[in-house]
Amino acid sequence: MVSTGRPGADAVAAKGWFPAHKWLVLRRGSQLLILSAFLLGPWAGLWLIKGNLSSSLTLEVLPMTDPYLLLQSLAAGHLPAMSAITGALIVLAIYLLVGGRVYCSWVCPVNIVTDAAAWLRERLDIDKGARLKRQTRYWILALTLLLALVSGSIAWELINPVSMLHRGLIFGMGLAWTIVLLVFLFDLLISHRGWCGHLCPVGAFYSLLGRFSLLRVSARRRSACNDCMDCYAVCPEPQVISPALKGVGKNITPVILSPNCTNCGRCVDICSKDVFGFSMRFNNEMEAVS
């Protein structure tokens, strides 16, 4: 059966609006809450967190450092402080548990911008546009580290849209908003989900961590699938679904093991048959469908 309405219509009819959007609502809440915690200091003088998503100190106690930033710093020849190393290890431990690209879907504020572009692109019925190779982001990741090595500076952070968005919200209009607008227009007019899925070196770095993470999405009730294709329509990385959903034989795991899965939960929301759910990478159990 192929759905004839907009993706999610069947899920809303079967489960209600909130169950069909639960993980999306929670994800937006997470992104906005984290961003607000950083902005409370400069906006309201309440310094729960000092710094930004690259490097921060929470409640004057807990250091958090982006491991990708630490790698750039080391490549540039800078010896990081012990607190920065500790913060990077804490962040590494978190994402090795919950999934590297959880950063992209649950933390990164630019994801709100690119999701808005994808939503508008669908409403305007704009075709997929330029087809970029997904490996491109890994080449860009390598180039940012090479640039740090050659220049002796963390040059990428000068134009990193995540950092630029943060600075733009604090200091106002300027180059920061230009960079963010360019990302939005690129995804809207040039390439469907082109920035996050094909170009962003931050996402490329965290997808490498995702190769080992424990928390996964599982097509644990895949025998109930009615081929409506809604999960493919809403997934930011739809190529990760097929191996788990369409696997054949007892040895084919229902768990999505691709490091590119963002654990965003949209496939869980959107499925009227509740095929998907969160699980652990070694849990290959299937649920019986009556």
Backbone hydrogen bonds in HBPLUS format (Angstrom, degrees):
<---DONOR---> <-ACCEPTOR-->    atom                        ^
c    i                          cat <-CA-CA->   ^        H-A-AA   ^      H-
h    n   atom  resd res      DA  || num        DHA   H-A  angle D-A-AA Bond
n    s   type  num  typ     dist DA aas  dist angle  dist       angle   num
A0009-ALA N   A0006-ARG O   3.09 MM   3  5.80 165.5  2.11 147.9 147.9     1
A0012-VAL N   A0008-GLY O   2.93 MM   4  6.15 160.2  1.97 156.0 160.5     2
A0013-ALA N   A0009-ALA O   3.04 MM   4  6.22 158.7  2.09 145.0 150.9     3
A0014-ALA N   A0010-ASP O   2.93 MM   4  6.09 148.2  2.04 142.3 151.1     4
A0015-LYS N   A0011-ALA O   2.74 MM   4  5.70 160.9  1.78 153.0 157.9     5
A0016-GLY N   A0012-VAL O   2.81 MM   4  4.49 140.7  1.96 118.0 129.0     6
A0020-ALA N   A0016-GLY O   3.26 MM   4  6.27 141.0  2.42 141.0 151.4     7
A0020-ALA N   A0017-TRP O   3.12 MM   3  5.21 125.7  2.43  98.4 112.9     8
A0021-HIS N   A0018-PHE O   2.89 MM   3  5.01 159.1  1.93 109.9 116.8     9
A0022-LYS N   A0018-PHE O   2.70 MM   4  5.35 103.7  2.28 154.9 174.2    10
A0025-VAL N   A0021-HIS O   2.89 MM   4  6.11 163.3  1.91 164.3 168.9    11
A0026-LEU N   A0022-LYS O   2.96 MM   4  6.22 164.7  1.98 153.8 158.2    12
A0027-ARG N   A0023-TRP O   2.90 MM   4  5.88 148.2  2.00 136.1 145.1    13
A0028-ARG N   A0024-LEU O   2.96 MM   4  6.18 161.2  1.99 151.1 155.3    14
A0029-GLY N   A0025-VAL O   2.94 MM   4  6.14 158.1  1.98 146.8 153.7    15
A0030-SER N   A0026-LEU O   2.89 MM   4  6.11 150.9  1.98 142.8 150.5    16
A0031-GLN N   A0027-ARG O   2.98 MM   4  6.26 165.7  2.00 153.6 156.3    17
A0032-LEU N   A0028-ARG O   2.95 MM   4  6.11 169.8  1.96 155.2 157.9    18
A0033-LEU N   A0029-GLY O   2.85 MM   4  5.83 153.7  1.92 144.5 152.5    19
A0034-ILE N   A0030-SER O   2.99 MM   4  6.07 166.3  2.01 151.1 154.5    20
A0035-LEU N   A0031-GLN O   3.04 MM   4  6.17 163.7  2.07 145.3 150.4    21
A0036-SER N   A0032-LEU O   2.84 MM   4  5.90 156.4  1.89 142.7 149.8    22
A0037-ALA N   A0033-LEU O   2.95 MM   4  6.14 151.3  2.03 145.1 152.5    23
A0038-PHE N   A0034-ILE O   3.28 MM   4  6.61 148.0  2.38 145.2 152.3    24
A0039-LEU N   A0035-LEU O   3.07 MM   4  6.34 144.6  2.20 142.7 153.1    25
A0039-LEU N   A0036-SER O   3.06 MM   3  4.93 117.6  2.47  90.8 106.8    26
A0040-LEU N   A0036-SER O   2.90 MM   4  5.97 131.3  2.14 151.6 161.6    27
A0043-TRP N   A0039-LEU O   2.93 MM   4  5.79 153.3  2.00 154.5 163.0    28
A0044-ALA N   A0040-LEU O   2.78 MM   4  5.13 148.4  1.88 126.3 136.5    29
A0046-LEU N   A0040-LEU O   3.17 MM   6  5.31 157.6  2.23 123.5 118.5    30
A0045-GLY N   A0041-GLY O   2.74 MM   4  4.39 138.8  1.91 129.0 133.8    31
A0048-LEU N   A0046-LEU O   3.06 MM   2  5.98 132.9  2.29 105.1  91.8    32
A0059-LEU N   A0048-LEU O   2.77 MM  11  5.25 169.4  1.78 160.8 164.5    33
A0050-LYS N   A0057-LEU O   2.96 MM   7  5.24 165.9  1.98 143.2 146.7    34
A0057-LEU N   A0050-LYS O   2.86 MM   7  5.24 143.6  1.99 143.7 154.8    35
A0052-ASN N   A0055-SER O   3.00 MM   3  5.53 159.8  2.04 137.7 139.3    36
A0066-ASP N   A0054-SER O   2.79 MM  12  4.90 172.1  1.79 145.0 143.1    37
A0056-SER N   A0064-MET O   2.84 MM   8  5.24 156.1  1.90 155.2 161.2    38
A0064-MET N   A0056-SER O   2.95 MM   8  5.24 159.4  1.99 145.3 144.7    39
A0058-THR N   A0062-LEU O   2.81 MM   4  4.94 169.0  1.83 141.6 142.9    40
A0061-VAL N   A0058-THR O   2.90 MM   3  5.81 167.9  1.91 128.0 131.4    41
A0062-LEU N   A0058-THR O   2.98 MM   4  4.94 154.2  2.05 151.1 147.4    42
A0069-LEU N   A0066-ASP O   2.93 MM   3  5.19 121.9  2.27 104.8 119.5    43
A0070-LEU N   A0066-ASP O   3.04 MM   4  6.45 153.5  2.11 151.1 159.4    44
A0071-LEU N   A0067-PRO O   2.91 MM   4  6.20 151.7  1.99 145.5 152.6    45
A0072-GLN N   A0068-TYR O   3.07 MM   4  6.35 156.1  2.12 144.2 150.2    46
A0073-SER N   A0069-LEU O   2.90 MM   4  6.16 154.7  1.96 148.5 155.9    47
A0074-LEU N   A0070-LEU O   2.92 MM   4  6.19 157.8  1.97 150.3 155.7    48
A0075-ALA N   A0071-LEU O   2.89 MM   4  6.11 157.8  1.94 148.2 154.7    49
A0076-ALA N   A0072-GLN O   2.90 MM   4  6.10 142.2  2.04 142.5 152.8    50
A0078-HIS N   A0073-SER O   2.95 MM   5  5.35 160.1  1.99 161.5 154.9    51
A0077-GLY N   A0074-LEU O   3.02 MM   3  5.10 154.9  2.08 102.1 110.0    52
A0084-ALA N   A0081-ALA O   2.98 MM   3  5.27 126.0  2.28 103.5 117.2    53
A0085-ILE N   A0081-ALA O   3.18 MM   4  6.62 153.5  2.26 150.8 158.2    54
A0086-THR N   A0082-MET O   2.89 MM   4  6.13 162.6  1.92 152.4 157.3    55
A0087-GLY N   A0083-SER O   2.88 MM   4  6.02 158.0  1.93 142.8 149.1    56
A0088-ALA N   A0084-ALA O   2.96 MM   4  6.16 151.8  2.04 143.2 150.4    57
A0089-LEU N   A0085-ILE O   3.01 MM   4  6.28 153.0  2.08 148.3 155.2    58
A0090-ILE N   A0086-THR O   3.01 MM   4  6.31 151.4  2.10 148.6 156.4    59
A0091-VAL N   A0087-GLY O   3.05 MM   4  6.31 162.1  2.09 148.4 152.5    60
A0092-LEU N   A0088-ALA O   2.88 MM   4  6.06 158.7  1.92 146.7 153.1    61
A0093-ALA N   A0089-LEU O   2.99 MM   4  6.14 159.2  2.03 144.3 149.4    62
A0094-ILE N   A0090-ILE O   3.08 MM   4  6.37 155.6  2.14 147.4 153.7    63
A0095-TYR N   A0091-VAL O   3.04 MM   4  6.31 169.4  2.05 158.5 159.7    64
A0096-LEU N   A0092-LEU O   2.88 MM   4  5.97 144.7  2.01 149.4 159.2    65
A0097-LEU N   A0094-ILE O   3.13 MM   3  5.29 137.5  2.32  97.6 109.6    66
A0098-VAL N   A0094-ILE O   2.97 MM   4  6.30 169.2  1.98 158.2 159.2    67
A0099-GLY N   A0095-TYR O   2.88 MM   4  4.94 140.4  2.04 124.3 132.2    68
A0214-LEU N   A0097-LEU O   3.18 MM 117  5.06 129.5  2.45 108.9 121.7    69
A0215-LEU N   A0097-LEU O   2.90 MM 118  6.21 161.8  1.93 161.4 167.6    70
A0102-VAL N   A0099-GLY O   3.00 MM   3  5.43 160.9  2.04 116.1 120.9    71
A0103-TYR N   A0100-GLY O   3.22 MM   3  6.21 165.3  2.25 121.6 124.0    72
A0104-CYS N   A0101-ARG O   3.00 MM   3  5.02 121.7  2.35  93.7 107.1    73
A0105-SER N   A0101-ARG O   3.29 MM   4  6.70 153.1  2.37 144.9 150.4    74
A0106-TRP N   A0102-VAL O   2.77 MM   4  5.48 157.7  1.82 152.9 157.4    75
A0107-VAL N   A0103-TYR O   3.13 MM   4  4.88 144.3  2.26 121.8 128.0    76
A0108-CYS N   A0103-TYR O   2.81 MM   5  5.95 164.9  1.84 172.8 173.5    77
A0111-ASN N   A0108-CYS O   3.25 MM   3  5.67 149.3  2.35 106.5 114.5    78
A0112-ILE N   A0109-PRO O   3.12 MM   3  5.59 142.9  2.27 107.1 115.8    79
A0113-VAL N   A0110-VAL O   2.95 MM   3  5.03 119.1  2.33  97.8 113.1    80
A0114-THR N   A0110-VAL O   2.97 MM   4  6.38 159.6  2.01 156.6 161.7    81
A0115-ASP N   A0111-ASN O   2.83 MM   4  5.87 154.3  1.90 144.5 152.0    82
A0116-ALA N   A0112-ILE O   3.03 MM   4  6.10 148.4  2.14 136.1 144.6    83
A0117-ALA N   A0113-VAL O   3.06 MM   4  6.38 149.2  2.16 142.2 150.5    84
A0118-ALA N   A0114-THR O   2.96 MM   4  6.22 154.0  2.03 143.4 150.3    85
A0119-TRP N   A0115-ASP O   2.87 MM   4  6.10 156.2  1.93 147.6 154.1    86
A0120-LEU N   A0116-ALA O   2.95 MM   4  6.14 163.9  1.98 148.8 152.8    87
A0121-ARG N   A0117-ALA O   2.84 MM   4  5.93 152.5  1.91 144.1 152.6    88
A0122-GLU N   A0118-ALA O   3.08 MM   4  6.28 152.2  2.16 142.8 148.9    89
A0123-ARG N   A0119-TRP O   3.05 MM   4  6.38 158.1  2.10 146.0 152.1    90
A0124-LEU N   A0120-LEU O   2.88 MM   4  6.06 152.6  1.95 151.3 158.2    91
A0126-ILE N   A0121-ARG O   3.03 MM   5  5.36 169.2  2.04 154.4 157.2    92
A0125-ASP N   A0122-GLU O   3.06 MM   3  4.88 150.1  2.15  96.8 106.0    93
A0192-HIS N   A0128-LYS O   3.07 MM  64  5.19 162.2  2.10 157.2 154.2    94
A0130-ALA N   A0190-ILE O   2.74 MM  60  5.90 149.6  1.83 164.8 162.0    95
A0136-THR N   A0133-LYS O   3.07 MM   3  5.59 161.2  2.10 112.4 118.4    96
A0138-TYR N   A0135-GLN O   3.02 MM   3  5.40 133.9  2.24 106.6 118.9    97
A0139-TRP N   A0135-GLN O   3.32 MM   4  6.76 148.5  2.43 148.5 157.2    98
A0139-TRP N   A0136-THR O   3.10 MM   3  5.18 121.7  2.46  97.8 112.2    99
A0140-ILE N   A0136-THR O   2.97 MM   4  6.33 155.0  2.03 151.4 158.9   100
A0141-LEU N   A0137-ARG O   2.86 MM   4  6.05 150.7  1.95 137.8 146.2   101
A0142-ALA N   A0138-TYR O   3.01 MM   4  6.25 159.2  2.05 142.5 147.1   102
A0143-LEU N   A0139-TRP O   2.90 MM   4  6.16 151.4  1.99 143.8 152.3   103
A0144-THR N   A0140-ILE O   2.90 MM   4  6.20 149.0  2.00 150.9 158.3   104
A0145-LEU N   A0141-LEU O   3.28 MM   4  6.60 153.9  2.35 146.8 153.0   105
A0146-LEU N   A0142-ALA O   2.92 MM   4  6.19 152.3  2.00 145.9 154.6   106
A0147-LEU N   A0143-LEU O   2.75 MM   4  5.91 153.8  1.82 146.8 154.1   107
A0148-ALA N   A0144-THR O   3.04 MM   4  6.24 151.2  2.13 138.0 145.1   108
A0149-LEU N   A0145-LEU O   3.02 MM   4  6.25 150.9  2.10 141.1 149.0   109
A0150-VAL N   A0146-LEU O   2.90 MM   4  6.16 156.8  1.96 151.8 157.5   110
A0151-SER N   A0147-LEU O   2.84 MM   4  5.82 164.9  1.86 150.5 155.4   111
A0152-GLY N   A0148-ALA O   2.89 MM   4  5.38 139.8  2.05 133.8 142.3   112
A0157-GLU N   A0154-ILE O   3.26 MM   3  6.00 137.5  2.45 116.2 124.4   113
A0158-LEU N   A0155-ALA O   3.02 MM   3  5.63 159.4  2.06 118.1 124.6   114
A0159-ILE N   A0156-TRP O   3.00 MM   3  5.76 155.7  2.06 122.3 128.1   115
A0160-ASN N   A0156-TRP O   2.91 MM   4  5.87 120.3  2.28 145.6 160.9   116
A0164-MET N   A0160-ASN O   2.85 MM   4  6.04 160.8  1.88 158.3 164.7   117
A0165-LEU N   A0161-PRO O   2.83 MM   4  5.86 154.7  1.90 142.8 148.3   118
A0166-HIS N   A0162-VAL O   3.19 MM   4  6.42 160.7  2.23 144.8 149.8   119
A0167-ARG N   A0163-SER O   2.97 MM   4  6.24 163.0  2.00 150.3 154.8   120
A0168-GLY N   A0164-MET O   2.80 MM   4  5.94 153.9  1.86 146.7 154.7   121
A0169-LEU N   A0165-LEU O   3.02 MM   4  6.24 153.8  2.09 150.1 155.2   122
A0170-ILE N   A0166-HIS O   3.28 MM   4  6.55 140.2  2.45 139.8 150.0   123
A0170-ILE N   A0167-ARG O   3.18 MM   3  5.16 127.6  2.46  94.2 107.8   124
A0171-PHE N   A0167-ARG O   2.75 MM   4  5.82 175.4  1.76 162.8 164.5   125
A0172-GLY N   A0168-GLY O   2.84 MM   4  4.92 136.2  2.03 129.1 135.1   126
A0178-THR N   A0174-GLY O   3.32 MM   4  6.65 148.3  2.42 143.9 153.0   127
A0178-THR N   A0175-LEU O   3.05 MM   3  4.92 119.0  2.44  92.6 108.8   128
A0179-ILE N   A0175-LEU O   2.98 MM   4  6.30 156.4  2.04 158.4 162.6   129
A0180-VAL N   A0176-ALA O   3.15 MM   4  6.48 163.8  2.17 150.6 154.7   130
A0181-LEU N   A0177-TRP O   2.87 MM   4  5.95 158.3  1.92 143.9 150.2   131
A0182-LEU N   A0178-THR O   2.93 MM   4  6.12 151.3  2.01 145.0 152.9   132
A0183-VAL N   A0179-ILE O   3.06 MM   4  6.40 151.6  2.15 147.3 154.4   133
A0184-PHE N   A0180-VAL O   3.07 MM   4  6.38 159.5  2.11 148.6 153.8   134
A0185-LEU N   A0181-LEU O   2.87 MM   4  6.13 166.4  1.89 155.4 158.5   135
A0186-PHE N   A0182-LEU O   2.84 MM   4  5.89 149.1  1.93 143.0 152.0   136
A0187-ASP N   A0183-VAL O   3.08 MM   4  6.31 162.7  2.12 150.5 153.7   137
A0188-LEU N   A0184-PHE O   2.90 MM   4  6.07 147.6  2.01 144.7 155.1   138
A0189-LEU N   A0185-LEU O   2.82 MM   4  5.67 170.9  1.83 148.1 150.9   139
A0190-ILE N   A0186-PHE O   2.97 MM   4  5.02 145.4  2.10 126.0 135.8   140
A0191-SER N   A0186-PHE O   2.95 MM   5  6.25 164.5  1.97 160.4 164.8   141
A0194-GLY N   A0191-SER O   3.04 MM   3  4.77 145.9  2.16 128.7 118.6   142
A0197-GLY N   A0193-ARG O   3.26 MM   4  5.87 148.5  2.36 137.4 146.3   143
A0198-HIS N   A0194-GLY O   3.04 MM   4  5.24 136.7  2.24 126.9 134.3   144
A0199-LEU N   A0195-TRP O   3.05 MM   4  4.94 151.2  2.13 126.9 134.6   145
A0200-CYS N   A0195-TRP O   2.85 MM   5  5.64 159.5  1.89 164.8 159.1   146
A0204-ALA N   A0200-CYS O   3.15 MM   4  6.43 149.0  2.25 139.6 148.8   147
A0205-PHE N   A0201-PRO O   2.93 MM   4  6.13 154.9  1.99 143.1 148.5   148
A0206-TYR N   A0202-VAL O   3.04 MM   4  6.36 165.1  2.06 153.0 156.4   149
A0207-SER N   A0203-GLY O   2.89 MM   4  6.01 137.5  2.08 141.4 152.7   150
A0208-LEU N   A0204-ALA O   3.28 MM   4  6.57 138.8  2.46 139.4 148.6   151
A0208-LEU N   A0205-PHE O   3.11 MM   3  5.33 132.3  2.35  99.7 112.1   152
A0210-GLY N   A0206-TYR O   3.03 MM   4  6.25 139.8  2.20 134.2 145.7   153
A0211-ARG N   A0208-LEU O   3.37 MM   3  5.63 161.1  2.40 103.5 108.9   154
A0212-PHE N   A0209-LEU O   3.14 MM   3  6.06 169.4  2.16 125.3 128.0   155
A0281-ARG N   A0214-LEU O   2.81 MM  67  5.22 139.4  1.98 144.4 157.2   156
A0216-ARG N   A0279-SER O   2.87 MM  63  5.28 176.2  1.87 143.5 143.6   157
A0279-SER N   A0216-ARG O   2.69 MM  63  5.28 164.7  1.71 161.3 161.4   158
A0256-ILE N   A0217-VAL O   2.81 MM  39  5.64 176.6  1.81 169.6 170.8   159
A0218-SER N   A0277-GLY O   2.75 MM  59  5.48 169.1  1.77 167.2 170.8   160
A0277-GLY N   A0218-SER O   2.98 MM  59  5.48 137.5  2.16 143.9 156.8   161
A0219-ALA N   A0254-PRO O   2.78 MM  35  5.02 169.4  1.79 145.1 142.5   162
A0222-ARG N   A0219-ALA O   3.22 MM   3  5.23 132.1  2.46 125.7 117.9   163
A0287-GLU N   A0220-ARG O   2.83 MM  67  5.68 171.5  1.84 145.2 147.5   164
A0221-ARG N   A0275-VAL O   3.07 MM  54  4.38 163.5  2.09 140.3 138.5   165
A0224-ALA N   A0221-ARG O   2.91 MM   3  5.71 162.1  1.95 122.4 128.4   166
A0225-CYS N   A0222-ARG O   3.08 MM   3  5.25 162.8  2.11 108.3 113.8   167
A0233-ALA N   A0229-MET O   3.15 MM   4  6.42 148.8  2.26 145.4 154.4   168
A0233-ALA N   A0230-ASP O   3.08 MM   3  4.98 116.9  2.49  91.6 107.5   169
A0234-VAL N   A0230-ASP O   3.15 MM   4  6.44 147.2  2.27 152.7 159.1   170
A0235-CYS N   A0231-CYS O   3.07 MM   4  5.94 140.6  2.23 143.0 152.6   171
A0240-VAL N   A0237-GLU O   3.04 MM   3  6.10 174.4  2.04 136.0 137.7   172
A0241-ILE N   A0238-PRO O   3.21 MM   3  5.73 165.7  2.24 117.4 121.3   173
A0244-ALA N   A0241-ILE O   3.15 MM   3  5.85 126.2  2.45 121.5 132.7   174
A0245-LEU N   A0241-ILE O   2.98 MM   4  5.95 169.4  1.99 158.8 161.4   175
A0246-LYS N   A0242-SER O   2.76 MM   4  5.29 165.6  1.78 150.4 154.1   176
A0252-ILE N   A0249-GLY O   3.39 MM   3  5.77 168.8  2.41 111.6 114.5   177
A0261-CYS N   A0258-SER O   3.24 MM   3  5.77 167.4  2.26 114.5 118.2   178
A0268-VAL N   A0265-GLY O   3.09 MM   3  5.10 123.1  2.43  95.4 110.0   179
A0269-ASP N   A0265-GLY O   3.03 MM   4  6.37 158.7  2.07 152.8 158.0   180
A0270-ILE N   A0266-ARG O   2.88 MM   4  5.91 171.2  1.88 154.7 156.9   181
A0274-ASP N   A0271-CYS O   3.29 MM   3  5.31 167.1  2.30 105.1 108.1   182
A0283-ASN N   A0280-MET O   3.02 MM   3  5.41 167.4  2.04 119.8 123.5   183
